[in-house]
Amino acid sequence: MSHDLPDGRLFIGGEWREGQGAPITSTYSHDGSVNMVLAGASAADAETAIAAAKTAQADPAWRNALPQDRARILTRIGDGIEVAIPRISQIQSRDTGKTLAETAALAASAAGTFRYFAAVCETADDDLTTRRGTSLTASVHEPIGVVGAITPWNSPIASDAQKVAPALAAGNAVVLKPSSWSPLVSLELARIAEAAGLPKGLLSVLPGSGREVGNLLVNHPDIGRIAFTGGTDTGRMLGEQAGRKLMPISLELGGKSPTIVFDDADLDVAVAGVLFGIFSSTGQSCIAGSRLFVQRGIYDAFVAKLVAATQALRVGDPFAKGTQVAPMINHAHRDSVAAYVAGAFDEGGVILCGGTAPDDAARAAGAYYLPTIIAGLSNDAKTCREEIFGPVLCVLPFDSEEDVIAMGNDNDYGLACGIWTRDFPRAWRVAGAIRAGTVWINTYKQFSASTPFGGDGASGMGREKGRAGLRAWQRQKGIYCDLTGQPHPWAGVSA
Ligand code: NDP
């Protein structure tokens, strides 16, 4: 076990304890070595965390804390994350195989998210509503109580922060269940929150089985809201369970996002953006631009440029400076990506580059897969319809704006879209016509804590981030206060 990793204890109700659940193995996918085997959380651990959260949240010191006091703690957590970026990024790169540059950026974004929600918390006003009668009317916002966050493995600290920061800012207590494939970095977030003075019990971090711990959170009577990020099948199931409980749930799910290059685009800018959009994070990104539509007049030239640039990407060690494409999260996931590529052959696909693991002894033990471009498929092919969650790009030609809007929208997902053109009115028209929660014009994969994010259709429901991101974690209450001092005339009682 490396001394640079957390010690494997879980953060349960403000105490550091061994989990009582099944073991979880964190592996380093560069060489398949084991980072750590830790005892995951059990259902009993989750019950302990929820009970502690309930007590901590009900304490007037937190429930009625002034916004500036909550904001102060959130700011300290953000600052603590920033100071710890080198440590966080090396833990997360060991845990997920992502490049150090990317995990450092994710940690920086998590720090920014905590600071942003500190500011939102401190500046969010309740409303005095327009009077339409004899009462003074107001709409106020209150914490929900105990809430749950369930996150996937691909960008753990950033997706944890997107949920935990607004949930705490709103005055709740949070139980966070990170993915079993990336258990370590969320525990580091707990350490930082504790050091920042977050009162005991307000945050628990429970890496543990989704089926056991995740399911328990969603169905527990004391959990008042869930924010879930993960696969569409899991999200659909949890949405049904939440519906039975009449509990709000937000679902950030998968994607198969179209990227559209018109014939007037700056081709170098477009090539760079398309590459970044699909092959950064080794394609393991919900917003990966995995379906590329290129206007027919420039198709051959653009695809040739793109293939050449793809073949020049540096595939390698996550800790080596300059690596662009690191290994995938683990071998099982790499194999599922390889199976999709094999299936593309049967659908008539032509592999323009990649399509295999690197032929390199230094990468042989790792979960590596070369950046892959496939042409010749129809937009109806399984390879073009389903989320692969790996470094695989399908490229298709299109003729007109109308055609590409129809093809872009002909998919169950609706998460993101990229548009490359110098014609701004056209870009704006297409952005409006494509079903997606986020559209990027002449750029891709840019994020901001102040801009709401989420998907439509099979990509989920609800939005995170932005000023409204705080309100999602609160109950809204209308208050009417009589201004007349008179008995209601209906009762016939005179004053
Ligand atoms: P999963 O849906 O498999 O898992 C996500 C989380 O849910 C994990 O913590 C998992 O725990 C937990 N979980 C699994 N089964 C259950 C259950 N029955 N009840 C409660 N919780 C459960 O997704 P992945 O971890 O494989 O993540 C990849 C997916 O996430 C991709 O589809 C990707 O597109 C999506 N994603 C979406 C984003 C968005 O913002 N739209 C952003 C990032 C990723 P365990 O690990 O223990 O199984």
Residues whose N, C-alpha, C, O or C-beta is under 5 A from the ligand:
A	BS01	NDP	I150 T151 P152 W153 K177 P178 S179 S180 W181 G208 S209 G210 R211 G214 N215 T229 G230 G231 T232 T234 E252 L253 G254 G255 C286 S459
